[in-house]
Amino acid sequence: MEFLREYWWAILLGFAILGCFVTVQQGNIGVITMFGKYRRIMRPGLNFKIPFLEQIFKKISIQNRSVELSFQAITVDQANVYFKSMLLYAVQNEQEETIKRVAFKFISDKELMQTLVRTVEGSIRAFVASKRQAEILTLRREIVEFVKEQIDVALEDWGYHLIDLQINDITFDAAIIESMSRVVASNNLKAAAENEGQALLITKTKSAEAEGNAIKIAAEAERQAAQLRGQGVALFREEVAKGMSQAASEMKQANLDTNVILFSMWVEAIKNFAEYGKGNVIFLDGGSDGMEKTMKQIMAMQQMENNKK
């Protein structure tokens, strides 16, 4: 007790000296006030302050912060849309004016968070209210860009800036999801039916084209074959006529009856019928009367040809 009475001033001086030094952690900036009025900021590390006069009003984190949002919006066609998103934001910079805005704009971080969340939700609801339910799923990027454009000015005034807004999930009421599934299923069935119809049409078309080409090729081949057969028959007849003319001329020079040629042709015809008939039944009058009758008919036909010439 005697020691305290004699050296109280030393103890008080020791506490004063200790109170002169303040440590600020990395990623934070201290805001110093004096008699309730802003005085200066403290950077990370060991800092000096006037004991008993200067006070640490707040330590502000300049690290990134995130918050998850879950809320509901209504489209222009009265469909309920449920959003789940993640908001990433941070202090705009480490400048003194920015730190002052961050420190004194809101009473606490709770009020800042509440205002920020409500601002983002309001921006998304305003955007969704102008769109139809069928459009929402394809507008994630547009929603994010709209929200950033709407709240960037407000955040800058508060000393913050929006780093990223991710819309992780967009859902609808069960009835809407079921109807959307039916629409997708019906569209898929329609597309499948159209594809099958196109495939069948192509198959039928190609088959008809192939059949038509086959008929054309067969007809062309038949035409060429008939032409060649006709040419062969014409050449055969020409050679027969030449042979018969030569034989008839020689028989006339030998004072022989040219009808022998016709008789020889008749005999050769019977021989060919018997040799190449392949078992088919051919009725011929092989008697002398039949031969004489046939010979007369052939001579009559030959006489008619000579008269025409």
Buried (B, 14 or more C-beta within 10 A) or exposed (E): EEEEEEEEEEEEEEEEEEBBEBEBEEEBBBBBBBEEEBBEBBEBEEBEBEEEEBBBBBBBBBEEBEEEBEBEBEBEEEBBBEBBBEBEBBBBEEEEEBBBBBBBBBEEEEEBBEBBBEBBBBBBBEBBEEBEBEBBEEBBEEBBEBBBEBBEEBBBEBBBBBEEBEBEEBBBEEEBEEEBEEEEEEEEEEEEEEEEEEEEEEEEEEEEEEEEEEEEEEEEEEEEEEEEEEEEEEEEEEEEEEEBEEBBEEBEEEEEEBBEBBBEBBEEEBEEEEEEEEEEEEEEEEEEEEBEEBBEEBEEEBEEEEEEE
